[in-house]
Amino acid sequence: MTYHASSIAVAVFVFFVGIVLGISFYLGSRARSAKGYFAAHGQIGWFVNGVAFAGDYLSAASFLGICGMIAFYGYDGFLYSIGYLAGWIVALFVIAEPIKRLGKYTFADALNAKFNSRGIQVAAAISTLVVSVFYLIPQMVGAGALCTPLLGLPHWAGVVIVGVVVLMIVVTAGMVSTTWVQFIKGSLLVIFCAILTVAILARGFRVTADRASIKPVAATQPSDIPFGGQVVSIGNGDNAVGASTGPLGPVQFLQKINDVRVVQWTAKADAAHPGTTLYTPVEKQAREYMLPGGSSTFKGVRSPKLTDKLDFISLMIALFAGTASLPHILIRYYTVKDAVSARKSTVVGIASIGFFYILTLFLGLGAMTSGRLDPTPAGSNMAAPLLAKTFGELPFALISAIAFTTVLGTVSGLIMAASGAVAHDLMENVFKHHPNENAKVGAAKWTALCVGIVAMALGTLFKDFNVTFLVGWAFNVAASANLPALVMLLFWKRTTKSGITAAIWVGMLSSLAWLLLSGPAYVNIYKLDATRAIAPFSQPGLVTIPLGFIVLVIVSLMTREHAKPH
């Protein structure tokens, strides 16, 4: 696809970025102390914090990735939404109030609340850094995907723009500005996606192409690549271009899509003509996309192969267990004043996130039938903005700019978590360097700068990955490394500091090793045949999460005589 920037899109983009930076500079004077920088002084209201939860959690993967997966694979993409939302049940009933009572600034504070252990601090800090970096990758990939059509810039330039803007947010006011940026972008994302959903329902379905005119295409440059998602018929004989259902209600929309036939495109390099890609049209009944198991990610739903089924189960377990294990989500509990506020903010967050995920189903299906799908490898990340473009340049600019602020909010939270891991957990608690408040905040800002640079580099390297798929990797690592230690600390009195330390290291390293030895890594990173991969399936959570619990129990039982909690 060839994308060209428009003056409207650029103006809206500059306006949104200007507002975000204005908030950061205005609030900068409120974050002079460590408590102000890392935890916003614990004075954020529970409603604002709840919406900020949604703003933090509804990342590029939630908006761009899930909409894209639904547009290309139907119900399989919605399974991600179900998994993401279900994880909040663990956060509400298991984590919310205890984590607030135990901690101060960071995830490591909570784990080390009963022990004075350098081992726990080091393990938890490294785990926070690793998970934050893994989660940063898809956010930066999504940022680059947005800036290409919005500003007409190459992918790497979009990644750099996001990195620079986020670093300005974090280094000016820390968690104070991050919270309000997340609150604003969470509110805007839900509101404008609701408006776009209403527009989709009002338009209904319409035939956008004549079946006879859709033929294979040999593309040598981006402008030759055909758009996917063309509707060629609706129901019985409604195949004339322009035929329409008219406005539909939400239930009618989901019923009527079963009668729609759409055209997608498969791409294959032309060996006889180097530099040429053959795009072949594939016509399907839309109802085929409404059955789970159509994509490679969820093929285990239908596949008779045991490894495929295990891969599906493993991913769903990671999504369910990962939410309560994400450091940038956990630190939000320290921005409210007490445990009751922590619980209330979680309820608000669940309501906001759940409503948004319902909207993604309509957005994804609307994109599937919009006639504006980009069939290139990274095109799934552009499904929602291109859908908005079918309603005009202004909706496209608004949705793209809001998606951009979505990336800003999530990346800011991740970099805040990484900053706390270094400045508070490692520098102060492990190396026993006790600087004054200004020096501690300064160290956090330097850490943010370094993490941001690493995130920019990785966002460019992984540009062809679907962002939702990459987030699945982050959830696997987070759940494997952090969940066993956190749950057992809260609910098993025999847990020892050695058990917690061992569980974090084993869960983190085993999940990382598994991911890097999996089929997707072989294909997309090493450019090797997936059949040569050592890992039997791509998602490690089914193995590495229980492994963390087992290691913690065994090590704790072996070291319980020496355990002396403080």
N, C-alpha and C positions, 0 to 999 in steps of 0.2 A: 504494500500500500504506500502511496505517496501522500504525505500529509503537508498541508500548508497552513501557516499561522494566519489568523484573522485579527484585525484591529480590536474587535469586540473581545475575543478570547484573551488577547494580551492585556487589555484594559482591566478585565475582570480579575485576571491573575495578579496583576500588580496591585489592585485594590485589596484583595484578600491577603496577600503577603504583607502589604503595608499595615493593615489592621493588626495582623498577628505580631509583627515586630513592634508596633506602637504599644501594644499591651505589654510586651516583654520589657521594653525600656521604661514604661511607666511604673511597672511593678518591681523594677530592679532595686529600688531603694529599700524594699521590704525584705531582702534576702541577704543581709549582711552576716548573720550568724549561721552556724552549722544547722541548727534546728530550723531556721527559716529557709535555708537553701535546700536541705534534704526532705523536710517534712512540712513546709509551709506553716511552721509554728503550731501545727496540729489544730488549726482554727478554721479549716474548710467546713462549711455546712454539709450535712448529710445528703441533702438533695443535690447540691452542686457536685459533691464527690461522686454520687451515684451516676449522674449524667457523664461526669468525667471518666468514670469506669467505662461507660459505653464508648466515649471518645477515645480512650486508650486502647480498648479491646477491638473496636471496629476498625481494623487496620486496612491496609491495601489488600490483604488477603480476603478479608470479609467482604469488602465492596467490589474491588476489581476482580479478584481471583474467583470468588464464588459465583458472581454474575457471569463471568466468562465460562466457568465449568458448566453451569446450568445451560447456557446458550449453546454450548457444543455437545454436552453429554446428558442434558436433561436432569432427571431425578438424582443421578449420581452426585452432581454438584450440591444439591440440597442436602444430601447426607452429611456433607461437611458442616452445614449450618446446624443440623441436629446435634452433631458431635460437639461443636463449639458451645452451643447453648446448654447442653446437658452437663458440661463441665462446671457450670456455675452452681449447680446443685451441691457439688462437693464444696465449693467455695463458701456457700451460704451456711450449710449445716455443719461443716467440719472445721473450716479454717477461719472464718471472718472474726469472731470474737476472741478466740484464743490468740491469734496472731497479733491482734491489737494489744492484748494484755501483756504479751511476752516481749514485744519488740520496742525499738526506739527509732531507728532510721531504716534499717536494712533487714533482708531475709536472714543474714547471718546472725543478727542480734537475737532473733527469735530462737534459732537453733541453739544458740550458746547461752540462753537465758539461765539455764540451770547448771551450767558448767563454765569454768574458766579455762577454756581449751583453745590453744593456738591452732591445733589441728582442725577443729571445727571451723574456725574463722578462715583459715587458708582454703579448706575444701569448699566451703560455702561461697567464698569470694570468687574463686576460680570458676565454680559452677555458674555463678551469676554472670560473669564475663562471657563464658562460652555460650550460655543460653541467649544472652542479650545479642551477641554477635550473630548467632544463627537466626534469630528473629529479625535482626536488622537487615539481613540480606534481601528477603522478599519485599520489605518496605522500600528499599532503595531501587530494586528492580521495578516495582510499581511506579515509583517516582519518575524513573527514566521513561517508562512507557507512556506516562501522562504528558510529559513535557514535549515529546515528539510531535503529537498532533496539536497540542495547545499552543506551543511557541515555535514550532517548525524547527526544533533543534535536534541534534543526534542524541541517542540514548545516554551516552556518557555525560553530556552537558546537563541533562536533566538530573542525573544522579548528583553531580557536583552542586547544582543550584540548591537541591534539597539539603545536602550536607551543610552547605554554608549557612542557609537560613536557620536550620535546626541548631547549629552551634551558636548562632547569635541568640536564639531563644534561651538555650540552656545556660550560657555563660553570663547572661544579664540578670536573670531572676530565679533560676533554678526551678524548684517545684511549685512556687507560687505562679509564675507565668505558665509553666507547663500545665498546671491544673486548669487554669482559665482558658488556655488554648484548647485543651481537650474538651472542656465543657461547651465552648462555642462550636467547635467543629462537630461534636457529637450531636448537638441540637440541630445544627444546619443539615447534617447528613441525613438524619431521620426525617426532618421536615421536607427537604427537597426530594428525597427518594419517594416519600408519600405522594408528593405532587406529581412526580413523574409516573408513578403507578396509576394515579387517577387518569392521567393523559393516555396511558396505554389502554386502560379499560374503555375510555371514551372512544378511542380509535378502533378498538376491536382488531379483527384480522382482515387483511385485504391481500388480494393476489398482486404480486409485484413483478412477476415475470411470466413470459410465455414459455411453456415447456419446450417447444420446438426450437426456440432461439438459444437455449442453453447447451453449449457444446464444449468439448475439451479445449483448453487454452494452453499455449506454449508461452510462458512468460520469461522474458530476458531482463526486465527492469521492473521496479515496484509499481509503476503505473499500469502495467499489463495484468497484474494480479486481480482476478475477479472477486467480487463481493459474494460472501455466502449468506445463508439464511433467506434465500429467495423463496417466497410462497408461490407455488404453481397451481394449487387448487384448494378449495374449501368445500368439503362435503360432496354432494352428488352433482357433479358437472359444473360447479362454480369455478371454472378455470380461465375465464376471460380476465385480462389484465384490468385491474381496478375493481373487480368484484369484491364486496365487503360484507362483513357481518353486521356492521354498525356497532354502536356502543354495547358493552357487555358488563354484567355485574361480576364480582370476583368469582363466584361459584360457576356462573355461566362461562366465564373465560376458561377456567380449568376443564370444564366439560367440552367446550367447543374446540379446544386445541387438539383433541383426539381426531377431529375431522380434517385437520390441516396437513397438507403435504409440502415439505420444504426440501430445498436443495442445498447441500453442503459440498465442499470440495476436498478431495484428497490430493496431496502434493507428492511428486516423485521426481528426482533428478533425472534428466534425459542424458543417458550415457552417450548417445550418438552425437549430442550437441552440448558440449561443456558450457556451463553458465546458463543453461536453459532448464526451467522447472516446468514439468507437465502438471497441470491442474485438471483433474477429472471430476465431473459432476456426479454426485451420488444423491438420488432422490429417495426420501423416506417418509413414511407416515409419522407425524409428530408423536403419536402415541407410543412409537417404539422407543422414544427418548424418555418416556415417563416410567419405564421399567428399570429397576436398579440393576447394575452389573454391566452396563454398556461400555463404560470407559475402562482403560487399562488399570486405573487405580482401584476400581471396585469390581473387577472381573471375578473376584472370588465369590461374589453373590451367586453367579450362575455357573462358574467353572467347576468341573468335576475334580480338578487337581487340588490336592490337599494343601500345597504350598500357597496357592492362590487364595484359598479360604482362610488360611492362617494370616496371610498378609492383610486381608480385609479386617479380620477380627483385631489384629494388632493395631491397625490405624485407628479404629474406633475406640479402643481402650486408651490409646495415647491422647486422643482428642478429649475424651471424658476425664482423664486424670491430669491432663496437662495444664488446664486453666488455673487450678489452685496451686500450681508449681511454678508459675511464671514470675520471676522476680519483679518485673515492672508493674505487674498487677498487685502483688503482695505489698509493695511499698506504699500503695495508695491508702492502705488501712492506717498508716501513720499520720495521714493528713487530717484526720478527724479527731475529736476530743476524747471519745470514749468508745467502749465496746458496743454499746447500744447504737451509737451513730454508725459504727462499722457495719452492723447488721442491716440497719435501715438503708444505708447507701448501697449495699449489695442487692437488696430488693429492688431499688430504683434502677440499678444497673441491669438486672435481669429483665425487668419490664421493658426497658429501652432496647436492649439487645434482642430480646425475643420478637418485639414488633418489627425491628429492622430486618431480621432474618425472614420473616413472613414476606416482607416487601421484596427481598432478593429473589424469591421464587417468581414473582410477576415480572421483575426486571429482567431476569435471565430468560424467561420464556418470551418476553417481548423482544429481547435482542435476538433470540433464535429465529423469530419470524419477521425481523425488521428489514431484511435484505441488505444489511450493512455490516455483516460480520467480516472481520479480517482473518483469512485462513492461514496467515503466516505463523511460524512457531510461537512468537510472542503476542500474536493477535488476540488471544483469549483475554488478555489483561485489558484490552480496549473495548470489550463488548458493551459495557454500560455507557461510557462516553459516546461511542458511535451510535448507540440507541438514542441517546438524548439528541444527537445531531439530526436525527430524522424529524424532530419537532422544531428545528431551527438552530441558528448559530448561537443565540443567547442561552437556550437550555444547555447546549453542549458546553459553552464556556462556563456556566454556573456549576454544572455537575463536575466538570474536570477540575475547576478551581477548588470546589469543596473536597473532591477526592485528594487533591494535592494537600489541603490542610489536614485531611485525615492522616496522610503519611507524616506530616509534620508533628502532629500530636503524638502518634505512636512512637515515632523515632525519638522524640524528646523524652518520653517516659523510659524508653530503653537505655538511652544514654545517661539519664539520671540514675538508673539502677546500677549501671556500670561504674559511674563516678563514685557512688557510695561504696561499692565493693572495694575500690582502690583506696580512696581517701579516708574512709572510716574503718572498714574491716581490716585491710592490710596495713596501711600506714600507721594508724593509731593503735589498733588492737593487737596486731601481730608483731609489728616491728617496734611497738611501744614508743613511737615518736609522737609526742603530744604537743602539737603546734597550737598556737592561739587560733581563735575563730577565723580570722581573716586568712591565715595560712592554710587552714583545713579547706576552706571554701576555694582558695586558689588552687590547691592540689586537685580538687574535684573538677575544676574547670579545665586544667591541663589534661586530666584524664579524658574528659569529654572530647577535647580536641583530638587526641590520639585515636579514641574509639571511632569518632566520626570519620577520620581519614581512612581507617581500615574498612569501615562500612562502605565508603565510596568505592574503594577498590573492588570489594567483593560484589557490590551491586552491579558493577560493569562486567565482572567475570561471569556471573550467573544470569545474564540478561535474557536468555532464551527459555528459562524455566517458568512454568506457571507459578505465580506467587503463592497460591493456596497450597500447592504441592510442597513448596519450600517451608511453609509454616508448619506443615505436618512433621517435617524433620525437627523443627524447633520444639514442638510439643513432645515428641518422643524423647529428646534429650532432657527436657525439663522434668517430665514425669519420671524418667528413669533415675535422674540424679537427685531430685529434690523431694518428691512425694514420699518415698519410704521413710526418709529421715524425719520429715515434718509430722506425718501421721503417727509414727511410732513414738516420737517424743511426746505427743499430746495424749496418747491413749495406752501406752505400755510403760509401766513404772520401772521395769528392769532395763530400759534403754540406757546405754552408757555412751560416754563421749567417743570412745573408740568405735562403737557400733555405728554411730552417726557418721563419723569421719569415713569409715570404710565403705558404708553404703553410698555416700555421695561419690567417692572416687570410682568405685566399681560401676555404679549406675551410669555415671557420665562417660567413662572411658569405654565401657562395653557398647553403649548406644552409639557413640561416635565411630568406633571401629566398625560396627555393623553397617551403619549408613555409608561409610566410605568404601565398604566392600560389597555394596549392593548393586543390583543391575542398573538402576538409574544413574548412579555415580559412574559406573563403568562407561555408560553410553554418553552422558552429557559432560562429564569432567575429563575422563581419561580417553574418550573417543575409542573405546574398545567394545567388543561384542558383549552384550548383556549375558549371554550363556556362559561366559568365562567368570562371572561374578562368584565369589566365595560364599556370600550370604545367601541362604536358600530363598528368602523373600525380602522385600525392600524395607518393610517397617519393623523395627526391632522391639517395640514396646511389649509385645506379648512375652518376650523372653527376658528383656533387661529390667522391666519394672518388678516382676516377681523376684528376679535375681537380687535386686537391691534390698527387698524385704528379707530375703533369706540370709544374705550376708549380714545385715544389721542384727538379726536375731542370733545368729551363730556367734558373731564377734561379741555382742553384748553379754551372752551367757558365759563366754570364755573370760570376760574381763570384769564381771560384775563385782568380784571381791575388791577390785581396785577402784571402783567407781565411787567418787566422793563429790556429789553435786553440792553446789554452793547456793 
